[in-house]
Amino acid sequence: MTTLVTGASGYVGAHVAWHLQALGERVVGLDAWLNRTQNPLPEGALAVHGDVGDAELVAQLAARHRFDQVVHCAGLIQVGESVRHPDRYWDTNLVAAKRLLDTLRAAGLSPRVVFSSTAAVYGEPSRLPLDEDHPRLPQSPYGASKLAFEALLADYDQAYGLRSVSLRYFNACGKGPYPGVCERHEPETHLVPLAIDAALGRRGPLAVFGADWPTPDGTCVRDYVHVTDLAEVHHRALAYLRDGGPSARINVGTGHGHSVREVLAAVGRVTGRSVPHHDAPRREGDVAVLVAGVTRARSALGWEARRTDLDAIVRDALEGRALLP
Ligand SMILES: NC(=O)c1ccc[n+]([C@@H]2O[C@H](COP(=O)([O-])OP(=O)(O)OC[C@H]3O[C@@H](n4cnc5c(N)ncnc54)[C@H](O)[C@@H]3O)[C@@H](O)[C@H]2O)c1
């Protein structure tokens, strides 16, 4: 069984690659190395530097490795940047991803696909927790480009029998047990690493966007899912497809939320230093609460998040920050 993992030098992709390799799968990682530093791949996995939209390269890889499965993690991930540069987001998250699938099909392959989708496909919640049938009204080109690729996958299943699972991740965080593998976003926009860096004095005080949300402490509530749980759910999704499961869209979260202030308190406990921060106005497009409905992950994949202790998540993330220059 050979699995192509795209975005394999990135945060989620590297954790998935190591996890699959540890379970005995052959992994080929493809990544354009867009972040300043790259995660290593495990011994035995093949790391290829290149773009998923490079048809010549992907055709060569397809001919050589005859992929049975693809985990498509490669993508651009910043909501704010996607508003300023929608062309880049549509190019990478839809056009290049489409070219990847078309090149694999042209090589005679019909791989099972697991796709890194996002909670950003939902937009403003009209009910909570967000189940998968909640209306999809993305508020950014980032969310819209991810939703468009989900739609393409549905059409490709209908027409070409290409089955897929779109995993809609909520907030990925923490670090797995793999040497040198951590969150290396450039620039970092996620709360846990930003709060750790602020506590360690590696950056200035953290802006808390909105202290007047209709939540118990006034700050935004999000669903933080450990990246090791995330790696495991990819394996479950691949097994589900291998066993003949129909295409599906499945939330990946814990089903529980933590506020910004709760995260800052956890970072304070773990680092032993309080997080310098100041209250700032709400950000446009933000919402008060995003928490995943997790019933489908349980029923379809037999998966649920296990590493839900916030202090433990922060401890792992802290270990990851220590790896960065
Ligand atoms: N991190 C999160 O909390 C989160 C939440 C929801 C969804 N996601 C999705 O998960 C996926 C992985 O996110 P991440 O946090 O690991 O980000 P990341 O930036 O660490 O990894 C993405 C990787 O994709 C690579 N890449 C981008 N465009 C490429 C291209 N055209 N060809 C080849 N490689 C390319 C980058 O070089 C990078 O290594 C993304 O698709 C993202 O949208 C992440």
The ligand as an SDF file (V2000), in Angstrom:
LIG
                    3D

 44 48  0  0  0  0  0  0  0  0999 V2000
   -3.5030   23.8170   11.2180 N   0  0  0  0  0  0  0  0  0  0  0  0
   -4.8030   23.8960   11.3920 C   0  0  0  0  0  0  0  0  0  0  0  0
   -5.2770   24.2280   12.4880 O   0  0  0  0  0  0  0  0  0  0  0  0
   -5.7380   23.5600   10.2480 C   0  0  0  0  0  0  0  0  0  0  0  0
   -7.1270   23.7060   10.4670 C   0  0  0  0  0  0  0  0  0  0  0  0
   -7.9920   23.3880    9.4190 C   0  0  0  0  0  0  0  0  0  0  0  0
   -7.5040   22.9270    8.2140 C   0  0  0  0  0  0  0  0  0  0  0  0
   -6.1570   22.8220    8.0200 N   0  0  0  0  0  0  0  0  0  0  0  0
   -5.6810   22.3550    6.7040 C   0  0  0  0  0  0  0  0  0  0  0  0
   -4.7070   21.3540    6.8960 O   0  0  0  0  0  0  0  0  0  0  0  0
   -3.7280   21.4150    5.8790 C   0  0  0  0  0  0  0  0  0  0  0  0
   -2.3430   21.4130    6.5140 C   0  0  0  0  0  0  0  0  0  0  0  0
   -2.2080   22.5410    7.3570 O   0  0  0  0  0  0  0  0  0  0  0  0
   -0.9210   22.7670    8.2300 P   0  0  0  0  0  0  0  0  0  0  0  0
   -1.3330   23.4230    9.4900 O   0  0  0  0  0  0  0  0  0  0  0  0
   -0.1390   21.5210    8.2790 O   0  0  0  0  0  0  0  0  0  0  0  0
   -0.1530   23.8640    7.3470 O   0  0  0  0  0  0  0  0  0  0  0  0
    1.3990   23.8950    6.9310 P   0  0  0  0  0  0  0  0  0  0  0  0
    1.6540   25.2200    6.3090 O   0  0  0  0  0  0  0  0  0  0  0  0
    2.2470   23.4890    8.0760 O   0  0  0  0  0  0  0  0  0  0  0  0
    1.4910   22.7590    5.8360 O   0  0  0  0  0  0  0  0  0  0  0  0
    1.0220   22.9420    4.5120 C   0  0  0  0  0  0  0  0  0  0  0  0
    2.1190   22.4340    3.6010 C   0  0  0  0  0  0  0  0  0  0  0  0
    1.6330   22.4600    2.2670 O   0  0  0  0  0  0  0  0  0  0  0  0
    2.7040   22.8280    1.4380 C   0  0  0  0  0  0  0  0  0  0  0  0
    2.1460   23.3530    0.1750 N   0  0  0  0  0  0  0  0  0  0  0  0
    1.3600   24.4290    0.0070 C   0  0  0  0  0  0  0  0  0  0  0  0
    1.0420   24.5680   -1.2980 N   0  0  0  0  0  0  0  0  0  0  0  0
    1.6310   23.5380   -1.9560 C   0  0  0  0  0  0  0  0  0  0  0  0
    1.6740   23.1190   -3.3090 C   0  0  0  0  0  0  0  0  0  0  0  0
    1.0310   23.7950   -4.2570 N   0  0  0  0  0  0  0  0  0  0  0  0
    2.3530   22.0030   -3.6240 N   0  0  0  0  0  0  0  0  0  0  0  0
    3.0110   21.2950   -2.6700 C   0  0  0  0  0  0  0  0  0  0  0  0
    3.0110   21.6470   -1.3630 N   0  0  0  0  0  0  0  0  0  0  0  0
    2.3350   22.7590   -1.0130 C   0  0  0  0  0  0  0  0  0  0  0  0
    3.4880   23.8520    2.2210 C   0  0  0  0  0  0  0  0  0  0  0  0
    4.8210   23.9410    1.7730 O   0  0  0  0  0  0  0  0  0  0  0  0
    3.3830   23.3060    3.6430 C   0  0  0  0  0  0  0  0  0  0  0  0
    4.5030   22.5120    3.9920 O   0  0  0  0  0  0  0  0  0  0  0  0
   -4.0180   22.6540    5.0620 C   0  0  0  0  0  0  0  0  0  0  0  0
   -4.6210   22.2670    3.8440 O   0  0  0  0  0  0  0  0  0  0  0  0
   -4.9810   23.4480    5.9190 C   0  0  0  0  0  0  0  0  0  0  0  0
   -5.8860   24.1800    5.1490 O   0  0  0  0  0  0  0  0  0  0  0  0
   -5.2540   23.1350    9.0200 C   0  0  0  0  0  0  0  0  0  0  0  0
  1  2  1  0
  2  3  2  0
  2  4  1  0
  4  5  1  0
  4 44  2  0
  5  6  2  0
  6  7  1  0
  7  8  2  0
  8  9  1  0
  8 44  1  0
  9 10  1  0
  9 42  1  0
 10 11  1  0
 11 12  1  0
 11 40  1  0
 12 13  1  0
 13 14  1  0
 14 15  2  0
 14 16  1  0
 14 17  1  0
 17 18  1  0
 18 19  2  0
 18 20  1  0
 18 21  1  0
 21 22  1  0
 22 23  1  0
 23 24  1  0
 23 38  1  0
 24 25  1  0
 25 26  1  0
 25 36  1  0
 26 27  1  0
 26 35  1  0
 27 28  2  0
 28 29  1  0
 29 30  1  0
 29 35  2  0
 30 31  1  0
 30 32  2  0
 32 33  1  0
 33 34  2  0
 34 35  1  0
 36 37  1  0
 36 38  1  0
 38 39  1  0
 40 41  1  0
 40 42  1  0
 42 43  1  0
M  CHG  2   8   1  16  -1
M  END
$$$$
